[in-house]
């Protein structure tokens, strides 16, 4: 059950959903779609990676990144679903959001993600070296 009562998720807010997709069953679309529905029911405008390209998962990875980063830049707030720290793409989206001063919050709790940019960068480097 989601108990997120964040004041950042007011009606009219443009919200980008970030979470792991690669390696997840159905690219994590069920979790993303459930979060999108929840946010839309609150009156938010949702930017969902699951809805980009009509759900086509066969395009080059860079094409998804370009669209996702554009969506982050268009958002008022970024919400993170479970497992985001293990996703290189999600960590990059957090870096972009934090770099331009966007709030980044946990979808489930509404609490802000306060990871410093240096910590996220270090984690990204360590994971990339091990993959």
Order of alpha helices (4+ residues) and beta strands (2+ residues): beta-alpha-beta-alpha-beta-alpha-beta-alpha
